[in-house]
Amino acid sequence: MASDKRPPITLACDSCKRRNYVTTKNKTNTRERIELKKYCRWCRQHQPHKETR
């Protein structure tokens, strides 16, 4: 059962704006939006991915 403390979030590529990844984060410890460098298969390179709403 999913907890409200770790909701699922979607990560979108900064360059092509496609939503590539779904992950979870702890809302109580990390209030701001996260940004990770992940591989985008449409850009074919590692790009920064930001949390979307």
Phi and psi restraints in degrees (range 20) as a CNS / XPLOR table:
assign (resid 1 and name C) (resid 2 and name N)
       (resid 2 and name CA) (resid 2 and name C) 1.0 -75.7 20.0 2
assign (resid 2 and name N) (resid 2 and name CA)
       (resid 2 and name C) (resid 3 and name N) 1.0 141.0 20.0 2
assign (resid 2 and name C) (resid 3 and name N)
       (resid 3 and name CA) (resid 3 and name C) 1.0 -96.4 20.0 2
assign (resid 3 and name N) (resid 3 and name CA)
       (resid 3 and name C) (resid 4 and name N) 1.0 155.6 20.0 2
assign (resid 3 and name C) (resid 4 and name N)
       (resid 4 and name CA) (resid 4 and name C) 1.0 -74.2 20.0 2
assign (resid 4 and name N) (resid 4 and name CA)
       (resid 4 and name C) (resid 5 and name N) 1.0 -17.8 20.0 2
assign (resid 4 and name C) (resid 5 and name N)
       (resid 5 and name CA) (resid 5 and name C) 1.0 -76.4 20.0 2
assign (resid 5 and name N) (resid 5 and name CA)
       (resid 5 and name C) (resid 6 and name N) 1.0 -25.5 20.0 2
assign (resid 5 and name C) (resid 6 and name N)
       (resid 6 and name CA) (resid 6 and name C) 1.0 -124.0 20.0 2
assign (resid 6 and name N) (resid 6 and name CA)
       (resid 6 and name C) (resid 7 and name N) 1.0 72.5 20.0 2
assign (resid 6 and name C) (resid 7 and name N)
       (resid 7 and name CA) (resid 7 and name C) 1.0 -76.6 20.0 2
assign (resid 7 and name N) (resid 7 and name CA)
       (resid 7 and name C) (resid 8 and name N) 1.0 154.9 20.0 2
assign (resid 7 and name C) (resid 8 and name N)
       (resid 8 and name CA) (resid 8 and name C) 1.0 -72.1 20.0 2
assign (resid 8 and name N) (resid 8 and name CA)
       (resid 8 and name C) (resid 9 and name N) 1.0 140.4 20.0 2
assign (resid 8 and name C) (resid 9 and name N)
       (resid 9 and name CA) (resid 9 and name C) 1.0 -127.0 20.0 2
assign (resid 9 and name N) (resid 9 and name CA)
       (resid 9 and name C) (resid 10 and name N) 1.0 155.5 20.0 2
assign (resid 9 and name C) (resid 10 and name N)
       (resid 10 and name CA) (resid 10 and name C) 1.0 -109.5 20.0 2
assign (resid 10 and name N) (resid 10 and name CA)
       (resid 10 and name C) (resid 11 and name N) 1.0 136.3 20.0 2
assign (resid 10 and name C) (resid 11 and name N)
       (resid 11 and name CA) (resid 11 and name C) 1.0 -107.5 20.0 2
assign (resid 11 and name N) (resid 11 and name CA)
       (resid 11 and name C) (resid 12 and name N) 1.0 130.5 20.0 2
assign (resid 11 and name C) (resid 12 and name N)
       (resid 12 and name CA) (resid 12 and name C) 1.0 -117.6 20.0 2
assign (resid 12 and name N) (resid 12 and name CA)
       (resid 12 and name C) (resid 13 and name N) 1.0 143.2 20.0 2
assign (resid 12 and name C) (resid 13 and name N)
       (resid 13 and name CA) (resid 13 and name C) 1.0 -67.8 20.0 2
assign (resid 13 and name N) (resid 13 and name CA)
       (resid 13 and name C) (resid 14 and name N) 1.0 140.0 20.0 2
assign (resid 13 and name C) (resid 14 and name N)
       (resid 14 and name CA) (resid 14 and name C) 1.0 -72.8 20.0 2
assign (resid 14 and name N) (resid 14 and name CA)
       (resid 14 and name C) (resid 15 and name N) 1.0 -34.3 20.0 2
assign (resid 14 and name C) (resid 15 and name N)
       (resid 15 and name CA) (resid 15 and name C) 1.0 -84.4 20.0 2
assign (resid 15 and name N) (resid 15 and name CA)
       (resid 15 and name C) (resid 16 and name N) 1.0 -46.2 20.0 2
assign (resid 15 and name C) (resid 16 and name N)
       (resid 16 and name CA) (resid 16 and name C) 1.0 -102.4 20.0 2
assign (resid 16 and name N) (resid 16 and name CA)
       (resid 16 and name C) (resid 17 and name N) 1.0 -8.1 20.0 2
assign (resid 16 and name C) (resid 17 and name N)
       (resid 17 and name CA) (resid 17 and name C) 1.0 65.8 20.0 2
assign (resid 17 and name N) (resid 17 and name CA)
       (resid 17 and name C) (resid 18 and name N) 1.0 17.5 20.0 2
assign (resid 17 and name C) (resid 18 and name N)
       (resid 18 and name CA) (resid 18 and name C) 1.0 -84.4 20.0 2
assign (resid 18 and name N) (resid 18 and name CA)
       (resid 18 and name C) (resid 19 and name N) 1.0 143.9 20.0 2
assign (resid 18 and name C) (resid 19 and name N)
       (resid 19 and name CA) (resid 19 and name C) 1.0 -89.9 20.0 2
assign (resid 19 and name N) (resid 19 and name CA)
       (resid 19 and name C) (resid 20 and name N) 1.0 105.5 20.0 2
assign (resid 19 and name C) (resid 20 and name N)
       (resid 20 and name CA) (resid 20 and name C) 1.0 -102.1 20.0 2
assign (resid 20 and name N) (resid 20 and name CA)
       (resid 20 and name C) (resid 21 and name N) 1.0 -33.3 20.0 2
assign (resid 20 and name C) (resid 21 and name N)
       (resid 21 and name CA) (resid 21 and name C) 1.0 -127.9 20.0 2
assign (resid 21 and name N) (resid 21 and name CA)
       (resid 21 and name C) (resid 22 and name N) 1.0 149.2 20.0 2
assign (resid 21 and name C) (resid 22 and name N)
       (resid 22 and name CA) (resid 22 and name C) 1.0 -125.4 20.0 2
assign (resid 22 and name N) (resid 22 and name CA)
       (resid 22 and name C) (resid 23 and name N) 1.0 128.1 20.0 2
assign (resid 22 and name C) (resid 23 and name N)
       (resid 23 and name CA) (resid 23 and name C) 1.0 -144.0 20.0 2
assign (resid 23 and name N) (resid 23 and name CA)
       (resid 23 and name C) (resid 24 and name N) 1.0 -176.6 20.0 2
assign (resid 23 and name C) (resid 24 and name N)
       (resid 24 and name CA) (resid 24 and name C) 1.0 -123.5 20.0 2
assign (resid 24 and name N) (resid 24 and name CA)
       (resid 24 and name C) (resid 25 and name N) 1.0 157.9 20.0 2
assign (resid 24 and name C) (resid 25 and name N)
       (resid 25 and name CA) (resid 25 and name C) 1.0 -145.7 20.0 2
assign (resid 25 and name N) (resid 25 and name CA)
       (resid 25 and name C) (resid 26 and name N) 1.0 156.9 20.0 2
assign (resid 25 and name C) (resid 26 and name N)
       (resid 26 and name CA) (resid 26 and name C) 1.0 -84.4 20.0 2
assign (resid 26 and name N) (resid 26 and name CA)
       (resid 26 and name C) (resid 27 and name N) 1.0 113.0 20.0 2
assign (resid 26 and name C) (resid 27 and name N)
       (resid 27 and name CA) (resid 27 and name C) 1.0 -69.1 20.0 2
assign (resid 27 and name N) (resid 27 and name CA)
       (resid 27 and name C) (resid 28 and name N) 1.0 -30.0 20.0 2
assign (resid 27 and name C) (resid 28 and name N)
       (resid 28 and name CA) (resid 28 and name C) 1.0 -73.3 20.0 2
assign (resid 28 and name N) (resid 28 and name CA)
       (resid 28 and name C) (resid 29 and name N) 1.0 -34.4 20.0 2
assign (resid 28 and name C) (resid 29 and name N)
       (resid 29 and name CA) (resid 29 and name C) 1.0 -88.4 20.0 2
assign (resid 29 and name N) (resid 29 and name CA)
       (resid 29 and name C) (resid 30 and name N) 1.0 -34.6 20.0 2
assign (resid 29 and name C) (resid 30 and name N)
       (resid 30 and name CA) (resid 30 and name C) 1.0 -121.4 20.0 2
assign (resid 30 and name N) (resid 30 and name CA)
       (resid 30 and name C) (resid 31 and name N) 1.0 96.4 20.0 2
assign (resid 30 and name C) (resid 31 and name N)
       (resid 31 and name CA) (resid 31 and name C) 1.0 -83.4 20.0 2
assign (resid 31 and name N) (resid 31 and name CA)
       (resid 31 and name C) (resid 32 and name N) 1.0 -34.6 20.0 2
assign (resid 31 and name C) (resid 32 and name N)
       (resid 32 and name CA) (resid 32 and name C) 1.0 -79.2 20.0 2
assign (resid 32 and name N) (resid 32 and name CA)
       (resid 32 and name C) (resid 33 and name N) 1.0 166.4 20.0 2
assign (resid 32 and name C) (resid 33 and name N)
       (resid 33 and name CA) (resid 33 and name C) 1.0 -72.7 20.0 2
assign (resid 33 and name N) (resid 33 and name CA)
       (resid 33 and name C) (resid 34 and name N) 1.0 142.2 20.0 2
assign (resid 33 and name C) (resid 34 and name N)
       (resid 34 and name CA) (resid 34 and name C) 1.0 -94.0 20.0 2
assign (resid 34 and name N) (resid 34 and name CA)
       (resid 34 and name C) (resid 35 and name N) 1.0 156.4 20.0 2
assign (resid 34 and name C) (resid 35 and name N)
       (resid 35 and name CA) (resid 35 and name C) 1.0 -137.1 20.0 2
assign (resid 35 and name N) (resid 35 and name CA)
       (resid 35 and name C) (resid 36 and name N) 1.0 122.0 20.0 2
assign (resid 35 and name C) (resid 36 and name N)
       (resid 36 and name CA) (resid 36 and name C) 1.0 -124.1 20.0 2
assign (resid 36 and name N) (resid 36 and name CA)
       (resid 36 and name C) (resid 37 and name N) 1.0 150.6 20.0 2
assign (resid 36 and name C) (resid 37 and name N)
       (resid 37 and name CA) (resid 37 and name C) 1.0 -93.2 20.0 2
assign (resid 37 and name N) (resid 37 and name CA)
       (resid 37 and name C) (resid 38 and name N) 1.0 109.2 20.0 2
assign (resid 37 and name C) (resid 38 and name N)
       (resid 38 and name CA) (resid 38 and name C) 1.0 -126.3 20.0 2
assign (resid 38 and name N) (resid 38 and name CA)
       (resid 38 and name C) (resid 39 and name N) 1.0 166.1 20.0 2
assign (resid 38 and name C) (resid 39 and name N)
       (resid 39 and name CA) (resid 39 and name C) 1.0 -83.3 20.0 2
assign (resid 39 and name N) (resid 39 and name CA)
       (resid 39 and name C) (resid 40 and name N) 1.0 129.0 20.0 2
assign (resid 39 and name C) (resid 40 and name N)
       (resid 40 and name CA) (resid 40 and name C) 1.0 -104.6 20.0 2
assign (resid 40 and name N) (resid 40 and name CA)
       (resid 40 and name C) (resid 41 and name N) 1.0 121.3 20.0 2
assign (resid 40 and name C) (resid 41 and name N)
       (resid 41 and name CA) (resid 41 and name C) 1.0 -77.0 20.0 2
assign (resid 41 and name N) (resid 41 and name CA)
       (resid 41 and name C) (resid 42 and name N) 1.0 -16.7 20.0 2
assign (resid 41 and name C) (resid 42 and name N)
       (resid 42 and name CA) (resid 42 and name C) 1.0 -84.7 20.0 2
assign (resid 42 and name N) (resid 42 and name CA)
       (resid 42 and name C) (resid 43 and name N) 1.0 -36.1 20.0 2
assign (resid 42 and name C) (resid 43 and name N)
       (resid 43 and name CA) (resid 43 and name C) 1.0 -82.3 20.0 2
assign (resid 43 and name N) (resid 43 and name CA)
       (resid 43 and name C) (resid 44 and name N) 1.0 -20.2 20.0 2
assign (resid 43 and name C) (resid 44 and name N)
       (resid 44 and name CA) (resid 44 and name C) 1.0 60.8 20.0 2
assign (resid 44 and name N) (resid 44 and name CA)
       (resid 44 and name C) (resid 45 and name N) 1.0 37.2 20.0 2
assign (resid 44 and name C) (resid 45 and name N)
       (resid 45 and name CA) (resid 45 and name C) 1.0 -161.2 20.0 2
assign (resid 45 and name N) (resid 45 and name CA)
       (resid 45 and name C) (resid 46 and name N) 1.0 168.1 20.0 2
assign (resid 45 and name C) (resid 46 and name N)
       (resid 46 and name CA) (resid 46 and name C) 1.0 -76.4 20.0 2
assign (resid 46 and name N) (resid 46 and name CA)
       (resid 46 and name C) (resid 47 and name N) 1.0 126.9 20.0 2
assign (resid 46 and name C) (resid 47 and name N)
       (resid 47 and name CA) (resid 47 and name C) 1.0 -131.4 20.0 2
assign (resid 47 and name N) (resid 47 and name CA)
       (resid 47 and name C) (resid 48 and name N) 1.0 155.4 20.0 2
assign (resid 47 and name C) (resid 48 and name N)
       (resid 48 and name CA) (resid 48 and name C) 1.0 -69.3 20.0 2
assign (resid 48 and name N) (resid 48 and name CA)
       (resid 48 and name C) (resid 49 and name N) 1.0 134.5 20.0 2
assign (resid 48 and name C) (resid 49 and name N)
       (resid 49 and name CA) (resid 49 and name C) 1.0 -116.6 20.0 2
assign (resid 49 and name N) (resid 49 and name CA)
       (resid 49 and name C) (resid 50 and name N) 1.0 129.4 20.0 2
assign (resid 49 and name C) (resid 50 and name N)
       (resid 50 and name CA) (resid 50 and name C) 1.0 -109.1 20.0 2
assign (resid 50 and name N) (resid 50 and name CA)
       (resid 50 and name C) (resid 51 and name N) 1.0 154.0 20.0 2
assign (resid 50 and name C) (resid 51 and name N)
       (resid 51 and name CA) (resid 51 and name C) 1.0 -70.6 20.0 2
assign (resid 51 and name N) (resid 51 and name CA)
       (resid 51 and name C) (resid 52 and name N) 1.0 133.3 20.0 2
assign (resid 51 and name C) (resid 52 and name N)
       (resid 52 and name CA) (resid 52 and name C) 1.0 -110.1 20.0 2
assign (resid 52 and name N) (resid 52 and name CA)
       (resid 52 and name C) (resid 53 and name N) 1.0 166.7 20.0 2
